[in-house]
Amino acid sequence: MKSFNIGSLLVALAVAGVTSAPAFAALGGDVSTVDADRVSLKGALTSFSTVKGCAVHEITTPAGVHVREYLSSDGKVFAMSWNGPVIPDLRQMLGAYYAGYAQAASAPHAGGHRHLRVEQPGLVVESNGRMRAFYGRAWDPALLPQNFTAADIR
């Protein structure tokens, strides 16, 4: 019979917890993910506004990227947009949606490198731009509030 080492078990559980911890998923997450995204982006919450009764939090990074996260009245992030000299970390921003996005984005598409549109039943991502001038937006159509349309995501 092998001896049981509690220290090894605790280390293994800690490593498993760290490697399997969910990303801070802004899209589809709750209001707490806005602050997690701010920390991850090393940015500052520079603006708070409302659009059609939905809260919009804007995070500005030191590199000059502006990320806007749209929250429904129940505090769920249903959309986001960005503009700036670089594209923000979409793995961070899309969270659980990222795998579907990455798979679709890697497929050949029209528009070359400057324009990308991914449209799936649970995710739409539009990304455009050129060096030092990128912009885009992402949303889950199922999470859009009743009075809100994709045209309202700016």
C-alpha positions in Angstrom: 0.0 0.0 0.0 1.4 3.4 -1.0 1.7 6.1 1.7 -0.6 9.1 1.4 1.1 12.5 1.4 -1.4 15.3 2.3 1.1 18.0 1.2 1.3 16.6 -2.3 -2.5 16.4 -2.5 -2.9 20.0 -1.5 -0.3 21.2 -4.0 -2.0 19.2 -6.7 -5.4 20.6 -5.8 -4.0 24.2 -5.8 -2.5 23.7 -9.2 -5.7 22.2 -10.6 -7.7 25.1 -9.1 -5.4 27.7 -10.7 -5.3 26.0 -14.1 -9.0 25.3 -14.3 -10.2 28.6 -12.9 -12.5 30.4 -15.3 -11.3 33.4 -17.2 -12.9 36.7 -16.1 -15.6 36.5 -18.7 -16.9 40.0 -19.4 -19.4 38.9 -22.1 -22.1 37.0 -20.3 -20.6 37.8 -16.9 -22.1 40.0 -14.2 -21.2 43.5 -13.1 -18.2 42.1 -11.0 -16.5 41.1 -14.2 -16.2 44.8 -15.2 -13.7 45.4 -12.4 -11.9 42.1 -13.2 -11.5 43.3 -16.8 -10.3 46.7 -15.6 -7.6 45.0 -13.5 -6.7 42.6 -16.3 -6.4 45.4 -18.9 -4.5 47.6 -16.4 -7.0 50.3 -17.1 -9.1 52.8 -15.3 -12.9 53.1 -15.3 -13.1 56.4 -17.1 -16.8 56.8 -17.9 -20.2 55.6 -16.8 -23.3 56.3 -18.8 -26.6 54.8 -19.8 -28.0 53.8 -23.2 -31.7 52.9 -23.4 -31.7 52.2 -19.7 -28.6 50.0 -19.8 -25.4 50.8 -18.0 -22.2 51.4 -20.0 -18.9 51.2 -18.3 -15.9 52.5 -20.2 -12.4 51.3 -19.3 -9.4 53.1 -20.8 -6.0 51.4 -20.8 -2.6 53.1 -20.6 -2.1 52.3 -24.3 -5.2 54.3 -25.2 -7.7 51.5 -25.8 -11.3 52.2 -24.8 -13.4 49.3 -23.9 -17.2 49.8 -23.3 -19.1 47.0 -21.5 -22.9 47.1 -21.7 -24.9 45.8 -18.8 -28.6 44.9 -18.7 -30.8 46.0 -15.8 -30.1 42.7 -14.1 -26.4 43.4 -14.2 -25.4 41.0 -17.0 -22.8 42.0 -19.6 -24.5 41.5 -22.9 -22.3 43.5 -25.3 -18.9 45.3 -25.5 -17.1 47.5 -27.9 -13.6 48.7 -28.3 -11.4 51.2 -30.2 -7.8 52.2 -30.0 -4.3 51.5 -31.2 -4.5 47.8 -30.5 -7.2 45.2 -30.1 -7.8 44.3 -26.5 -7.2 40.8 -25.2 -10.3 39.1 -26.7 -9.7 35.9 -24.8 -10.2 38.0 -21.6 -13.1 40.0 -23.0 -15.0 37.1 -24.5 -14.3 34.6 -21.7 -16.4 31.5 -22.3 -17.3 32.7 -25.8 -13.7 32.9 -26.9 -13.3 29.2 -28.1 -16.2 29.6 -30.6 -14.9 32.9 -31.7 -11.3 31.6 -32.2 -12.5 28.7 -34.2 -14.7 30.8 -36.5 -12.0 33.5 -36.8 -9.4 31.0 -38.0 -11.5 29.9 -40.9 -11.0 31.7 -44.3 -13.1 34.8 -44.5 -13.8 37.7 -46.9 -12.4 41.1 -46.0 -8.8 40.1 -45.5 -7.0 41.1 -42.3 -8.8 44.4 -41.8 -12.3 43.2 -41.4 -13.7 40.2 -39.5 -17.3 39.3 -38.8 -18.1 36.2 -36.8 -21.8 35.4 -36.5 -22.9 32.4 -34.6 -26.2 31.7 -32.8 -24.8 32.9 -29.4 -22.2 35.3 -30.5 -21.5 38.1 -33.0 -18.1 39.7 -33.2 -17.1 42.5 -35.7 -13.5 43.7 -35.7 -12.1 46.2 -38.1 -9.1 48.5 -38.5 -5.5 48.9 -39.4 -2.3 49.6 -37.5 -3.0 51.9 -34.5 -6.7 52.3 -35.4 -8.7 49.3 -34.4 -12.4 49.1 -33.4 -14.9 46.4 -32.9 -17.8 45.1 -31.0 -19.2 41.8 -29.7 -22.5 40.7 -28.3 -24.7 37.7 -27.5 -28.0 38.2 -29.4 -29.9 36.2 -26.9 -28.8 38.6 -24.1 -29.8 41.8 -25.8 -32.4 43.6 -23.8 -35.8 44.0 -25.5 -35.4 47.7 -26.3 -31.8 47.3 -27.4 -30.4 46.6 -30.9 -27.0 45.9 -32.3 -27.0 49.5 -33.7 -26.9 50.8 -30.1 -23.5 49.1 -29.4 -20.9 51.8 -30.3 
